[in-house]
Amino acid sequence: PALPPELTQLGRAAADMPHKLCIEVRRNGELTASVSLPGTAIDSLNHLIPEDVQETIAARKIDVTSLLKAALVARRYPHDLFTLVEDDKVVRVWLE
């Protein structure tokens, strides 16, 4: 689901935006991927999450769009959006 216009890059003042969108993946406790993107990448967050992770998120009824909206409205950074733990894999997504 897309973010409402008031929470997209064009609808926010620069001071209200997070500076970074961070995604980290660990397998068996070992860091396998760590990505820091510009804060404007939140507008594309749903497209950045791999399909298999999106399926797990949906199965666990985690509403990423609602979590993102709440973080943007609160304007508090850093802010954890979610951490997904599945078997030996941990995916963490947060805003800075």
DRENFI-620312 format. One record per atom (N, C-alpha, C): residue number from 1; residue in one letter; atom name; x, y, z. Coordinates in Angstrom, 3 decimals. Layout:
- i	aa	at	xx	yy	zz
- NUM	A	CA	X	Y	Z
...
This chain:
- i	aa	at	xx	yy	zz
- 1	P	N	0.827	-1.191	0.000
- 1	P	CA	0.000	0.000	0.000
- 1	P	C	0.871	1.254	0.000
- 2	A	N	0.439	2.221	-0.737
- 2	A	CA	1.181	3.473	-0.822
- 2	A	C	0.906	4.336	0.400
- 3	L	N	1.872	5.211	0.701
- 3	L	CA	1.679	6.168	1.782
- 3	L	C	0.749	7.273	1.307
- 4	P	N	-0.029	7.858	2.225
- 4	P	CA	-0.865	8.988	1.818
- 4	P	C	0.021	10.176	1.445
- 5	P	N	-0.453	11.057	0.578
- 5	P	CA	0.368	12.162	0.078
- 5	P	C	1.013	13.010	1.161
- 6	E	N	0.339	13.218	2.275
- 6	E	CA	0.910	14.060	3.336
- 6	E	C	2.130	13.435	4.007
- 7	L	N	2.344	12.144	3.803
- 7	L	CA	3.501	11.481	4.403
- 7	L	C	4.570	11.122	3.371
- 8	T	N	4.366	11.477	2.128
- 8	T	CA	5.386	11.219	1.121
- 8	T	C	6.399	12.344	1.121
- 9	Q	N	7.469	12.160	0.399
- 9	Q	CA	8.550	13.136	0.347
- 9	Q	C	8.025	14.528	0.023
- 10	L	N	7.124	14.645	-0.915
- 10	L	CA	6.626	15.955	-1.323
- 10	L	C	5.733	16.584	-0.275
- 11	G	N	5.137	15.760	0.576
- 11	G	CA	4.216	16.284	1.571
- 11	G	C	4.847	16.567	2.918
- 12	R	N	6.139	16.348	3.058
- 12	R	CA	6.808	16.548	4.352
- 12	R	C	7.841	17.648	4.244
- 13	A	N	8.018	18.378	5.318
- 13	A	CA	9.116	19.335	5.393
- 13	A	C	10.400	18.549	5.618
- 14	A	N	11.512	19.044	5.112
- 14	A	CA	12.794	18.333	5.234
- 14	A	C	13.138	18.040	6.689
- 15	A	N	12.825	18.936	7.597
- 15	A	CA	13.150	18.742	9.017
- 15	A	C	12.356	17.597	9.629
- 16	D	N	11.230	17.256	9.025
- 16	D	CA	10.374	16.194	9.561
- 16	D	C	10.758	14.813	9.044
- 17	M	N	11.638	14.759	8.076
- 17	M	CA	11.979	13.491	7.441
- 17	M	C	13.129	12.796	8.153
- 18	P	N	13.094	11.479	8.179
- 18	P	CA	14.277	10.764	8.683
- 18	P	C	15.429	10.958	7.704
- 19	H	N	16.647	10.903	8.218
- 19	H	CA	17.815	11.055	7.357
- 19	H	C	18.134	9.766	6.615
- 20	K	N	17.827	8.627	7.266
- 20	K	CA	18.173	7.335	6.663
- 20	K	C	17.092	6.298	6.912
- 21	L	N	16.978	5.395	5.964
- 21	L	CA	16.211	4.165	6.108
- 21	L	C	17.244	3.057	6.164
- 22	C	N	17.249	2.282	7.226
- 22	C	CA	18.267	1.248	7.415
- 22	C	C	17.627	-0.137	7.430
- 23	I	N	18.282	-1.068	6.747
- 23	I	CA	17.829	-2.458	6.700
- 23	I	C	19.033	-3.348	6.980
- 24	E	N	18.840	-4.270	7.904
- 24	E	CA	19.934	-5.166	8.290
- 24	E	C	19.410	-6.596	8.309
- 25	V	N	20.205	-7.520	7.775
- 25	V	CA	19.839	-8.941	7.768
- 25	V	C	20.966	-9.723	8.423
- 26	R	N	20.598	-10.602	9.350
- 26	R	CA	21.562	-11.488	10.003
- 26	R	C	21.094	-12.921	9.839
- 27	R	N	22.054	-13.809	9.595
- 27	R	CA	21.788	-15.253	9.559
- 27	R	C	22.716	-15.905	10.573
- 28	N	N	22.133	-16.714	11.435
- 28	N	CA	22.907	-17.358	12.505
- 28	N	C	23.726	-16.338	13.281
- 29	G	N	23.166	-15.148	13.483
- 29	G	CA	23.835	-14.106	14.249
- 29	G	C	24.888	-13.332	13.480
- 30	E	N	25.184	-13.743	12.270
- 30	E	CA	26.216	-13.079	11.476
- 30	E	C	25.570	-12.088	10.504
- 31	L	N	26.100	-10.873	10.468
- 31	L	CA	25.590	-9.858	9.569
- 31	L	C	25.837	-10.271	8.121
- 32	T	N	24.763	-10.387	7.335
- 32	T	CA	24.899	-10.775	5.930
- 32	T	C	24.562	-9.622	4.990
- 33	A	N	23.813	-8.643	5.466
- 33	A	CA	23.493	-7.473	4.644
- 33	A	C	23.174	-6.304	5.559
- 34	S	N	23.654	-5.149	5.163
- 34	S	CA	23.369	-3.921	5.890
- 34	S	C	23.308	-2.801	4.871
- 35	V	N	22.153	-2.158	4.798
- 35	V	CA	21.944	-1.112	3.807
- 35	V	C	21.415	0.129	4.503
- 36	S	N	22.008	1.274	4.187
- 36	S	CA	21.507	2.573	4.635
- 36	S	C	21.161	3.364	3.389
- 37	L	N	19.918	3.750	3.286
- 37	L	CA	19.433	4.503	2.141
- 37	L	C	19.020	5.895	2.596
- 38	P	N	18.953	6.841	1.686
- 38	P	CA	18.458	8.170	2.064
- 38	P	C	17.051	8.065	2.645
- 39	G	N	16.716	8.960	3.536
- 39	G	CA	15.399	8.936	4.167
- 39	G	C	14.253	8.967	3.179
- 40	T	N	14.471	9.548	2.017
- 40	T	CA	13.417	9.601	1.004
- 40	T	C	13.052	8.213	0.478
- 41	A	N	13.882	7.220	0.744
- 41	A	CA	13.608	5.849	0.288
- 41	A	C	12.383	5.256	0.984
- 42	I	N	11.925	5.873	2.066
- 42	I	CA	10.726	5.337	2.730
- 42	I	C	9.527	5.343	1.802
- 43	D	N	9.538	6.254	0.819
- 43	D	CA	8.429	6.294	-0.134
- 43	D	C	8.358	5.020	-0.966
- 44	S	N	9.456	4.275	-1.021
- 44	S	CA	9.519	3.043	-1.813
- 44	S	C	9.759	1.807	-0.948
- 45	L	N	9.556	1.932	0.347
- 45	L	CA	9.902	0.839	1.262
- 45	L	C	9.273	-0.484	0.847
- 46	N	N	8.013	-0.469	0.477
- 46	N	CA	7.346	-1.724	0.118
- 46	N	C	7.991	-2.392	-1.094
- 47	H	N	8.647	-1.614	-1.933
- 47	H	CA	9.323	-2.174	-3.101
- 47	H	C	10.736	-2.644	-2.769
- 48	L	N	11.271	-2.208	-1.636
- 48	L	CA	12.634	-2.568	-1.245
- 48	L	C	12.699	-3.873	-0.465
- 49	I	N	11.589	-4.274	0.113
- 49	I	CA	11.558	-5.494	0.921
- 49	I	C	11.390	-6.689	-0.013
- 50	P	N	12.279	-7.679	0.057
- 50	P	CA	12.179	-8.849	-0.821
- 50	P	C	10.819	-9.545	-0.680
- 51	E	N	10.389	-10.151	-1.761
- 51	E	CA	9.072	-10.776	-1.807
- 51	E	C	8.879	-11.839	-0.728
- 52	D	N	9.893	-12.669	-0.473
- 52	D	CA	9.738	-13.706	0.550
- 52	D	C	9.573	-13.097	1.935
- 53	V	N	10.248	-11.981	2.183
- 53	V	CA	10.110	-11.298	3.479
- 53	V	C	8.730	-10.650	3.557
- 54	Q	N	8.245	-10.084	2.454
- 54	Q	CA	6.901	-9.502	2.445
- 54	Q	C	5.844	-10.554	2.758
- 55	E	N	6.033	-11.765	2.235
- 55	E	CA	5.080	-12.846	2.513
- 55	E	C	5.065	-13.189	4.001
- 56	T	N	6.240	-13.243	4.608
- 56	T	CA	6.326	-13.534	6.036
- 56	T	C	5.698	-12.415	6.852
- 57	I	N	5.968	-11.186	6.462
- 57	I	CA	5.393	-10.024	7.146
- 57	I	C	3.872	-10.089	7.074
- 58	A	N	3.341	-10.379	5.889
- 58	A	CA	1.889	-10.465	5.721
- 58	A	C	1.308	-11.603	6.554
- 59	A	N	1.990	-12.746	6.575
- 59	A	CA	1.507	-13.895	7.345
- 59	A	C	1.456	-13.587	8.840
- 60	R	N	2.361	-12.739	9.283
- 60	R	CA	2.395	-12.361	10.704
- 60	R	C	1.556	-11.129	10.999
- 61	K	N	0.848	-10.671	9.978
- 61	K	CA	-0.057	-9.533	10.109
- 61	K	C	0.661	-8.268	10.598
- 62	I	N	1.883	-8.071	10.115
- 62	I	CA	2.630	-6.846	10.406
- 62	I	C	2.270	-5.849	9.319
- 63	D	N	1.721	-4.709	9.715
- 63	D	CA	1.303	-3.683	8.762
- 63	D	C	2.412	-2.635	8.654
- 64	V	N	3.320	-2.837	7.713
- 64	V	CA	4.483	-1.962	7.554
- 64	V	C	4.049	-0.526	7.272
- 65	T	N	3.038	-0.343	6.450
- 65	T	CA	2.585	1.010	6.119
- 65	T	C	2.102	1.737	7.367
- 66	S	N	1.343	1.071	8.215
- 66	S	CA	0.869	1.701	9.452
- 66	S	C	2.026	2.020	10.399
- 67	L	N	2.987	1.110	10.486
- 67	L	CA	4.148	1.358	11.335
- 67	L	C	4.938	2.562	10.833
- 68	L	N	5.077	2.656	9.540
- 68	L	CA	5.797	3.767	8.931
- 68	L	C	5.049	5.077	9.153
- 69	K	N	3.754	5.054	8.964
- 69	K	CA	2.938	6.257	9.206
- 69	K	C	3.104	6.739	10.641
- 70	A	N	3.035	5.818	11.603
- 70	A	CA	3.167	6.188	13.016
- 70	A	C	4.525	6.803	13.295
- 71	A	N	5.574	6.254	12.705
- 71	A	CA	6.920	6.791	12.915
- 71	A	C	7.041	8.195	12.335
- 72	L	N	6.489	8.398	11.153
- 72	L	CA	6.587	9.708	10.514
- 72	L	C	5.765	10.760	11.246
- 73	V	N	4.610	10.361	11.762
- 73	V	CA	3.789	11.300	12.522
- 73	V	C	4.481	11.671	13.828
- 74	A	N	5.116	10.703	14.480
- 74	A	CA	5.807	10.950	15.756
- 74	A	C	7.054	11.806	15.559
- 75	R	N	7.678	11.716	14.371
- 75	R	CA	8.884	12.486	14.047
- 75	R	C	10.010	12.251	15.047
- 76	R	N	10.128	11.020	15.523
- 76	R	CA	11.214	10.674	16.450
- 76	R	C	12.132	9.675	15.774
- 77	Y	N	13.381	10.051	15.655
- 77	Y	CA	14.365	9.190	15.012
- 77	Y	C	15.598	9.147	15.895
- 78	P	N	16.258	8.020	16.054
- 78	P	CA	15.982	6.746	15.390
- 78	P	C	14.679	6.122	15.883
- 79	H	N	14.097	5.314	15.025
- 79	H	CA	12.821	4.672	15.312
- 79	H	C	12.802	3.307	14.632
- 80	D	N	12.691	2.250	15.425
- 80	D	CA	12.576	0.901	14.862
- 80	D	C	11.203	0.747	14.226
- 81	L	N	11.176	0.279	12.993
- 81	L	CA	9.898	-0.014	12.346
- 81	L	C	9.465	-1.427	12.681
- 82	F	N	10.353	-2.397	12.425
- 82	F	CA	10.041	-3.771	12.809
- 82	F	C	11.301	-4.613	12.759
- 83	T	N	11.246	-5.714	13.505
- 83	T	CA	12.270	-6.754	13.454
- 83	T	C	11.543	-8.059	13.220
- 84	L	N	11.978	-8.771	12.208
- 84	L	CA	11.351	-10.038	11.836
- 84	L	C	12.341	-11.154	12.117
- 85	V	N	11.938	-12.095	12.965
- 85	V	CA	12.804	-13.226	13.305
- 85	V	C	12.159	-14.486	12.738
- 86	E	N	12.935	-15.192	11.918
- 86	E	CA	12.429	-16.418	11.305
- 86	E	C	13.575	-17.421	11.221
- 87	D	N	13.442	-18.486	11.990
- 87	D	CA	14.480	-19.513	12.050
- 87	D	C	15.830	-18.866	12.352
- 88	D	N	16.776	-18.971	11.434
- 88	D	CA	18.116	-18.443	11.678
- 88	D	C	18.303	-17.036	11.118
- 89	K	N	17.230	-16.436	10.596
- 89	K	CA	17.331	-15.128	9.941
- 89	K	C	16.618	-14.051	10.750
- 90	V	N	17.271	-12.889	10.888
- 90	V	CA	16.686	-11.729	11.556
- 90	V	C	16.789	-10.551	10.580
- 91	V	N	15.648	-9.932	10.295
- 91	V	CA	15.606	-8.749	9.450
- 91	V	C	15.125	-7.594	10.317
- 92	R	N	15.920	-6.529	10.357
- 92	R	CA	15.575	-5.343	11.150
- 92	R	C	15.492	-4.146	10.202
- 93	V	N	14.439	-3.337	10.351
- 93	V	CA	14.246	-2.145	9.541
- 93	V	C	13.973	-0.982	10.493
- 94	W	N	14.714	0.117	10.317
- 94	W	CA	14.541	1.273	11.183
- 94	W	C	14.854	2.564	10.456
- 95	L	N	14.443	3.673	11.089
- 95	L	CA	14.693	5.015	10.560
- 95	L	C	15.680	5.729	11.459
- 96	E	N	16.542	6.497	10.854
- 96	E	CA	17.471	7.351	11.620
- 96	E	C	17.269	8.784	11.178
